[in-house]
Amino acid sequence: MRKRRTWRPGALVVSAALALSALVATGGTASAAADYTQGATQVSTSQAQVVFTPTTVARYVDIHYQVNGGGQQNLRMTESGGTWRQTVGSLSTGSLLDYWFTYEKSGPQYDTPHFTYTHGGGTGSVAAPTFSPGGGTYATAQAVTLSTATSGATIRYTVDGSTPTATSTLYSTPISVPSSRTVKAIALKSGLTTSATATASYTIGGSAATCPTQSDTPDFGPNTRVFDPSMPAATIQARLDADFAAQKDTLTAQMGTGRVAHLFKPGTYAVRDNVGYYTSVAGLGQNPGDVVINGDITVDAFNESDQGVALQNFWRSTENLAVNPSSGATRWAVAQAAPFRRMDIRGDLQLHPASYGFASGGYIADSKVSGQTASVSQQQWYTRDSAYGSWAGGVWNMVFSGTSGAPANTFPNPPETTLATTPVSRDVPYLYIDGAGRYRVFQPALRTNASGPSWAGGSTPGTSLPMSQFFVVKPGATASAINTALASGCHLLFTPGIYHLDQTLNVTKANTVVLGIGYPTLIPDNGVNAMQVADVDGVRLKGLLFDAGTTNSAALLTVGPAGSSASHATNPTTVQDVFFRIGGAIAGKATTSLVVNSANTVIDHIWAWRADHGNAGTWGWTQATGDTGVIVNGNNVLATGLFVEHYQKYQVIWNGQNGRTIFFQNEMPYDVPNQASWRSPNGFNGYAAYKVADSVTNHEAWGLGSYCFFNVNPSVSAYHAFEVPNTPGVRMHNLLTVSLNYQGTITHVINDVGGVTPPGTVPVNVVNHP
């Protein structure tokens, strides 16, 4: 019998006033929003009572709170006379209570902003400004009115996306918004703490469209398997085995057209899912523990042709599951483009093949492993916002941020780079089923200086969207149909399949979600760019594979137009588990794979790959062409898990200010024909793997590795792997170079620092520069 959850968070925030009214209750003063009133009152020396009164009857109200930054508590409140109440104990004078609510209104769920209460008194804060009309897409210019619930407060604002201060423009009359821009505002009053910054983004000139209602229980197409715990285990196992047989073989399936997703409804299963190429495995619960696998989710060196190594175990994923492994350990022996997210492993985790052969991975985020995680033969790995019982192993470059149980920062011996927190993170949007059997997409909240899984407190904070707002893209859909859905205000859910695009997909509306399952593959035809994202807040791209077409595209994915300057610090665009391929399956061509122009973008796990192998005639110096993997022009961009390989010029060019990278893995192009054809504009032999532009004055990166394997012409060399301006604001930590099997050399690690790569596949390390 399936256990029913008693707490169901999530929310579709439909009111800009609700989303932005960061109201504060201090010492028992209730504050109001359009949809509810709420407040906190001291009832004893150690207890406070929090109340919430919705303006319309709610079937449930949940409170989430932290005391003095401690563990998050999630509780169903008690209702009496239309008001919901919860008593919080174990408080003392000065205790800071941070709390927020999830409530039901006419079916959908909603989340409120955070509120704070100081036990025993204290200084209050000004209510954050609200906007009327709220941020969104409008056909014509808007006159925006600002207000605050705090009587006598003044408002200061900006319209260029910058953070307002006490000296910013004073609000007195409605603000004219004639073109697309981001408005930010604060409220101030003597004797009170300045409010939180409120933000609203306006897109002017588009149509303020609403997505035509879609199904809440959609058909996910022919390549998506949805399993229910009521199904016989043998039936499920037979389906898993058949899919694995079709997607297993490295020689045939690696560059094939098969795509599949395995989705498990909440419950318990006794199965083994061997995960082949282009296969996504995911639980449909809201939290990892809602789907329990008493068995295995496994990747290994499965094929005889693999010869015991996992160097080509690409393009597969697992997400949002709890696993009780049959032998006490889960094996996830992968290379690139194989994310392991929101997993609860109740045992050990082995990141190497059973044969102990080589592997070239990999990425873990928002996960927990109760036992030991062992990398053994893995060459490099990055773990973000997770919890390990312990960690063992390290070959060249193991990087951790915000991960408890990670090893100490000991680079280069052992080669471990450890950051206590991740500066900015927001886990991926994901599909789940609510208590009524309807599909929704959960959107985890933005985290700053995060550590540990987002669900460590019981559930991931965030909001949710109903499937009625998603256009489900199935094989056969045209680019025109997809663009029509985007223009009408729909989010997108791509199901497993191959999608040829005869026009660019244009994501123009703020907060659009584009979610893929089963490695949907987008191929631009006739030289168009595959996808372009406007310079708006909060777009979330996840789970897509961009495969260059045979006619050259200028770029496969562009985030923000050239010259984008608006700040998106409070609601950045995220590019997560998005992969790029030039050649291998078809003889693809694209000048650049990813161009990031929008400020504050978070690039969280990408693999941009120009093929070094594949189907006959689809790879080689002239067959598959691509200059650069990633170009970053926007300021304040963060990359967590950046894999870029084999491009013909610079692999990464970083032009924006205040950029940061945590973990970089690179191989230079294998197939350079001769030195004369591979020399950078500044006269150096070859091109740096990671170039920070000469104009940049602030940049920082940790845990970066670049390898060479010039097997076509081993006399080729690269002058250096990392090229940065010599200025104190550009700081690089824990870098290395390796010559794989001594096929060519890299003369220096960074600029003129670091020795030439020696024989023996031995790394050359630089701990800090400068």
N, C-alpha and C positions, 0 to 999 in steps of 0.2 A: 504494500500500500504506500503510495507516494505521500510524503509529509507535505502539508500545505504551509507555505510561509505566512507568517503573521505580519511581516513588514514588507511593504512594496514601495520603494522609493522611485524617483524619476519625476520628470515633469516636462510638459510643453509649456513654455512661458509665452503667453500670447499678448501680454501688455507691456509696452515699454516702461510705463510707470511702475508696474509690478517688478519688472526685471531690474530697474535702476533705483528703486526707492530703498537704498541701504539704510533703513531707519534704525535708530538705536533706542533701547530702553535702559535707563540707568536708575537704580534706586526705586523702581516700581512705577515709573512714568510710562504709560502705554502710548505707542505710536501707531498711526493709522496708515494704511495703503488702500487703494481703490477696492480691493477684493477682500479685505479682512482688517481686523484690529488685533493687536498682540501686545503683550507686556510681561514684565517680570517683577515680582514683589517679594520682599523679604518677609518670611513668616516665622522665623526663629533665628537664633544666633548661627545655626548651621544649615538652615534650609531656605530655599526660595521656591516660589510657585510661579511657573510660566503658564500663561493663558493665551489662547488663540480663538478668536471668534470670526468665522467666515461670514461674509454677507449673504451667501446662499448656503443651504443645508449641505454638509459634506458627509459622505459615508465613512470617512476615516480621516484622521490627521495624525501624522507621525512627526515626532520631534527628534532632531539630531543635535547633539551638543558635545562640547569639550570643556573641561574645567582646567584652567591654567595651561592650556595647550596639551593636555593629556590625551588618553585614548578616546576615540569617538564612541558615543553611546547612541543607539537608535531604538526608540521606543514608540509604541502606539499610545497616544494620549487618551485620557478618559473624558467622555462627554457628559455634560449635564446642562439642560436648558439651552442648547445650542452653542455653549462654550466648552472648549476642550482644555483640559488642565493636566499638568505634570509637575510633581514636586521633585526638586533636585536637592539632594542632601550632601553631607560631608563638605560643607563650605565653611570658610572662615572669613573674617573681615579682610577685604581686599581681594578675595577670590574673583577671578575673571571668568565669566561664563560666556562662551561663544555658542550661539544656537541658531537654528534655522528649521524650517518646516517643509514637509511634503503633504499636500492635501488634495482630495478629490473634489472635482466640480463638474457635475453633469456628465460623468464618464471619464474624461481625461484627468491626468494627474498634473500637479503644478508644484514647482519649487519656489520658495521665497529666497530673498537675499539673506545674508548672515546678520544677526543682531548681537549686541554685547550688553552685558549687565555686570556691574561691579557690586559684589555683596557688601552690605554695610555702608553704602554711599559711595561718593567719588564724583569726579568731574564727568559730565555728560558730553556727548558729541552732537554736532549739528546734523540734521537729516540731510542726506545727499539730494542734490537737485533732481527733478524729473523733467521730462521733455514732452511737449505737446505741439505737433504730433510726434509720435515716437519714431526712432530710426527705422529706415526701410527704403523701399524703392518707390519713387513718385514720378509722374509724367512731367510735372512742372515744378518751378521753384517753390520753396516752402518758407513760411514765416514761423519760426520755432519759438515757442514760449517756454521759459524756464521758471520753475517754482520750487520751493522747499517747504516742508511741513513745520520747520522751526520758525516761529514768529520772530520778526526783527532781524533775521539773518540776511546778509548780502551774498550775492552770487558773482563769482568771477569765472570767465570762460575763455576758451580758445577754439578756433575753427580750422587749425592746421594740423590737428592730431597730436600736438604737444601737450604735456601735462600742465594744467593751469596752476598758478601760484597766487599768492595774495596781491601780486602786482599785475596780474593779467587783467584783461578788459572787464570793466564793471558792467554787469547786466542791468539794463534799465528798461529797454523796449524789446519787442520780439526781434530775433536774429534772422536776417535774410540769408537763406541758403539757396543761391541761384544755380549751383552746380554740385556735383558729387563731392562730399567732404565729410570729415569726422569732427563732431562737436564734443568737447569735453568741458565739464564744469565742476566747481567745488562751491560749497556754502560755508560761510564764516560768521561767527558771532563772538563778541568779547566774552571771555569767561568760559567758553566751551571749546572743545577740541574740533578742529576743522573737519568737515565731512570727508568721507571717501570720495574719490573721483568718479563721477558718473559719465558715461560715454554713450553716444548715439551716432551711428553711421547712416548717412543719407546718400542714396543713389538717385540722381536727378536725370530724367530723360528716358528712363525705361518705363515699362508699364508696371503698375502696382498690381501684378497679377496674383491670383490664388490658384494653387494646384487643383485641377479637377480631382474630385475624390477618387482615390484608388481603393482597392480591396485591403481590408485588415488581415485577411487570410489568403494571400496571393498564391498563384501558381509560380513556383520558382524555376520552371523550365525543365527540360529533359535530363539535365546533368546534375541535378541537385537531389540528394537522397535525404529524406527526413525520417528519422527513426523515433519510435515511441517505445517506452519501457514495456508496454503491453504486448509488443511483438515478440514471437519466439526468438530466443537467442540464436538458434540455428539459422533462422531466416535472415537475421541481421548479419551474421557471420558470413553466410553465403554471398550476400551482396557486397560486403567489404572485400572478400577474397576475389570476387570477380572484377571489381574495380582495380584492385591492386595488380592483378594479373595483366590488365590492360595498360597500366601506367608504370609498371615496374622497370622495364628494361632500359638500361642506359643507352644502348645502341639504337633503339627504335623509338622509345617514348620520349626521350629527352628533348628532341626537336619535333615531336609530333603535335597533333592537333587535339588530343584528348584533354578534357578539362572536367573536373568533378569536385563536388562539395559533399561532405558527410556532416549532417546536422543532427544532433541528439537532443530530443526534448527532455525537460527535467525528469530525473529519475535515476535508477541504478541499472547498469548493464554489465554483463559478464561476456566481454568480447575482446578480440585482439585486432587492432586496426594497424596494419602495415601501410605506411604512407608513401605512396609513389609520387611521380612527377605531377605537377599541376593539381595537387589534391589539397584541399583545405578541410581540416577537421575542427569542429567547433561545437561547444555546448550552447543550448538555447535557454539556459537559465540566466537570471540577472546577475548571478555571482557564480564563481567557479564551483563551489560546493553543491550547487543545485543539480549538477549532472556528475555522477560518480561512475567511473569505469573501473570495475574490478577485473583487471586484465592489463592490456598494454596498448599504448600508442607508440609505435616504433618506427625509427629509420635506422637502417644499417647498410653495410656494403652488400646489397642483396644479390648481385648478379655475378656470374663467373667472370664476365668481362671486367668487372670492377677490380679484380685481383686484390680484394681485401682492403681497398682504400675508398674513402668517401669524398674525394676531391671534386666530384661532379654531382653530388647530391643537392641540386638546386631546386627552387620553385616548389615548395611544399610548406605547409604550416599547420600548427595546432593552437587552439585558443579556448579559454573559458571552460576548463574541465578540471575535475579532481580525479586523480589516478591512484589506485592502490595496486602497484605493479605486482604481477604474478610471481616474479622471482625476487622481489624486493628492490629492483632498480628499473627505471625507465631508460631506454636507449634512444638518444636523439643525435645520431652521427650525421651531421649535415655540413654542407658548404654554404655558399651565399644564398640570399633570398629565401630563407627558411625560418621565418619568425616563430618564436615560442613565447606566447603571450597569455597572461591571466591564467596560468596553470598552477594547480595545487598538487604537487607531487608528494605523496605520502610514503616516502621511502628515499632511495638514492636516485641520482640522475647521472647518466654516463653520456658524455658528448663525443665519444670515440667509437669506432667500429668494434665489434666483438673480436676481430682479428688484430686489433691495436694498430691497424694501418693508418696512413695519413688522413687527415681531414682538414678542411679549410673553411671554417665557419667564422662567426655565427652570431646570433642575437637572441637575448632573453630580456623580457620586460614584464613588470607588474606580476611577478610570479613568486611562488614560495616552494622551496624544497626542504622537507623536514630533515632529510639525511645529508649525505655528502654529495656535492657536485664535483665530478672528476672530468677534467679536460683531456689529460694524458697526451694524445697525439694531435690534438687540435693546435693549429699554428697560431691562431688568434681568436679572440672572443670578446664581446662586449655585453655587459649585464647592466640594466638600468632599473632602479626603483623596485628592488626585489629583496628576498630574504632567503639566505642559505643556512642550513645547519652547519656546514663547513664547505671549504673549497680545497681541491687538490689539483696541482698541475700548472703548467705554463711553458710554452715553447718559445714564442717570440714576443707576443704582445697581448696581454690579458688586461682588460680595462673594466672598471666597475665604477658606477656612480649611484649614490643613494641605495646601497645594498648592504644590509646587515649580514654578518657572517662572511663577508669578503675578506681576502687576505690584506695584510698591511701594504702600504705603498712602498715597494722595495725595488722598483725598476732601477737597473736592468737585471739584478740577480737576487731573487727570481724576477722575471719580467712582468711585474704586476703594477698597474697604475690604479690607484684607488682615490676617488673623491667622495667625501662624506655625503654629499647631496647632489641632486641634479638641479641646475639653476632654474630651468623652466621645463615642465613636462605636462602632457595631457594624453592619457592613454586613448587608444583607438575607439571610434564608434563601433558598436557591435549589435548584431541581431539577437533578440530574445523574445520569449513568449510571456505575456502577462497572465494574471490569475484567471482571466476570462477566455484564455486560449487565443488571444489576438497577438499578432506580431507587432513588435515595436523595435526601434533602434535607440539604444542608450548612448548618451553623449557624456563621457566622463568630464568632470570639471578640471579647469586649469590648476596646476600645482606649481608652487615656487619653492625652491630649496627642499625638494621632496626627498624622502627616504622611506623605503619599504613599499609593499604593494598598496595600491589605492584602496583595496578592499580589506585591509588588515583590521579595520575597525568594525567589520561585519558586512559592509556593503560600500560600493564605490559612490562617492558623492557625484552628483551631476543631474542631468535632465534627460527626458526621453521624448521621442517623436513617434507618432503612430504611423503605421504603414500606409494609412490613407493619404499621407503626404509624400509618398515615394512612388516614382515611376519605376516599375520593375523591368529592367532591360534584359531581354532574352535573345538567344541567337536568331538572327534574321532582322533585328531592329536596325533601322537606318539612322545615319547621322542627323538627317532632317527631323525624324521623329524624336530623337533624343534632345535635340536643340529646342524643339517645340515644347517638350516637357520642362526643360530648364527655364525657358522664357516664361512659362505659365506659373512658375513658382514651385515646381516639384523638386524634391531631392531625387537622387538616383541610386538604385541598387542594381549593380551589374551581376547577373548570374553567370555560371561557367560557360565560356564559349569564345569564339573568335569573332571580332567585330571590325569590319573594314569601314573606314571613314572617308567619305568623299568630300567632307567639309569639316572645318575645325569645330570641336565641341566648345561652346562658350559658356563658362560659369560666371554669371554676372551679378548674382544676388548674394548679399551677405549671409553668412551662416549656412550656406548650402552644404549638404553632406553628399559625397560621392563615394559609395561603399561597394567594394567588389568582394565576391566569394568565389572560390575555385579558380583563381588566376584568370579572370577575364582579360583577354588580350586585345589591345586596341592598335590597329594597323592603319596608319594614314596612307591614303592613295593619292597619286598625282601630285605629290610634293607639298600637300597641305601640312600645317602643324596639327598635331593630334588634339591638343587641348590647351586652352588659354583661360586663366582665372583673372578676374578683374581685381583692382586694388581695393578690396572690401574686407570687412572684418570676418573672421571666424569660419572660413571655408575649411572643410575637413575632407581630405582625399585619403583613401585607405584601400589597399588590396588590389592594385591595378598593375598590369604589365603592358608597357608601351613597347611595341615592336616596330622598328623603323621599316617603312615601305621601300620599294625598289627605286622610286624617284626621290631625290634628296629633299628632306624637310629642313627648314632652317632650325627648328627646335621641335622636340616632341612634346614637352610640357613647359609652359611659361606661366609663372605666378606673378601677376601684376604687370601692367604695361611699362615700357621704358620710361624712366623719370618718376616712377611712383615715389611719393614722399610722405604719405599719411602714416601716422603711428598706429600700430595695432597691438600695443603692449598688453592691453587687458583682454584681448580676444584675437590672438594671432591665427593666421592660416597654418594648418598642419599638413605635412606631406609624409605619410606613414605607410610602411610596407608597400612602397611604390617602386617598381623596378623598370629598368630600361634595357633594351637589347638592340644591338645593331649587328645583323648577320647571325649565322648559326642555323636558323630555320629557313630564312629567305635572305637574299643578298641585299640587306638593308643599307640605307644611307641617311644620315642626319648630321648636320654640322655640329649641333649641340643637343644633348639629351634633355637637360633641365636648366632653365634660366629662372632665377629668383630675383625679381625686382621689388617686391613688396617688403617693407620693413617688418621686423619682428617675426618673420616666418620661422617655424620650427620644422626642420627636416629630421624626421625621426625614423631611421632605418630605410635607406634606399640602397639598391645595387644598380649602378650604371655600368653596363658591360658591352664592350665591343668584342665580338666573338673571336676566340682563338681556336675554335674547333666547331664542328657541326656538319650539316648536310653538305654534300659535295657541291662546290661552286658557290657557296653562300658566305665564305669567309676568306680573308686574305687582304693584303695591303691595298689592292685596287678593287676587290669585290665588295667588301664591307667597309665603308668610309665614315669616319666620324672624328672631328677635330678635338672636341672637348666634352667631357662628361657633365660637369656642373659649372655654371657661372653664377656667382652671387653678386648682385649689384645693390641689393637692399641693405640698409643699416640694421644693426642689432639682430642679425639672423643667427640662429643656433642650430648646429647639426649634432645630433646624437646618434652615432652609428652610420658612418659615411663610407660606403664601399664603392670604389670607382676604379675601373680596370681597362687597360689596353687601348685607350684612345690615342690618336696619332699625333696630337700636340700636347698642350697642357691638359692634365687630367682634371684639375680643379683650378679655377681662377676666382679669387676672392677680391672684389673691388669695394665692397661695402665696409663702412666703419663699424667698430665694436662687434665684429663677428667672433663666434666661439665654436670650436669643434671638440667634441669628446669622442674619441676613437675614429681613426681613419685607416682603411686597409686598401692597398693599391698594388697592382702589378702593372708595370710599364708594358707597352706593346711588344709582343713576342716577335712580330714579323717585320721589323725594320729591315729593309733590303740592304742599306749601306749608310755610312755616317753622313755622306753628303746630302742625303735626302731627309736627314733628321737632325736639324740644327736650329736652335731657337733664334728669334730676331736679335737677341743681344749677343749672338756669336758663340754661345756655349754649345758644347756637344749635347744634343738631345734637348728635351723639354722637361722641366721640373714636373713632378707629380702634383704638387700642391704649391701654387703661386699666390702669394699675397701681394697685391698691387703696390707699386712704389709710393702711391699717394696715400696709402692707409697708415694711420698713426696709432690705431688701437685694434688689437686682435690677440686672441689667446686660444691655444689648443693643447690637448693632452692626449698622449697615446696614439702616435701616428707611425705607421709602417709602410714602407714602399720597397717592392722587390723587382728585380730584373731577371729576365730569361730570354735573352736575344738568341733564340735557337736558329733562326734563319741565317744570321750572320753574327757569330760570337765575338767578332772584332769590334762591334759597336759598343759605345759607352755613353753614359749620361754624366754630365758634369756634377749635378747634384739632384737630390730628390725633392728638397724643399727650398723654395726661394722666397725670401721675405725681406722687407726693408729693415735696415739696421737702425732701429729706433727703440727707446725703452718701453714704449707702449705696445710693441708687438712681442709677445712672449710665447715661446713654444717649449713644451715639456715632454720628455720621454719619447724620443724619436729613434727610428732605426731603419737601416737598409740591409738587404740581403741579396746576394747573387745566387739564384737557385741553380744548383748543379754547376756553378761557375760558367754560365753561358753569358758572357759579357760582364761589364762592371759598372758600378756607380762610384764616381771619384770621391765625392763628399756627401755627407748626410744633408747638411743645411748650409746654404751659401758656401763659404770656403772652409767650413768646420766639419770635422769627422773624416776618418781615413777611407781609403778605397776598399770596396768590398773584397774580402779574401776568398780563397777556395774553401771548399768544405761546407758550403751553405751556412756560414757563420755570420751572425748579425754584427753590424757596427752600430754602436749606440751613442746617442747624445742625450744627456739628462735634462739640460736646460739651455735655452738660447734666447736672449743673450745671457 
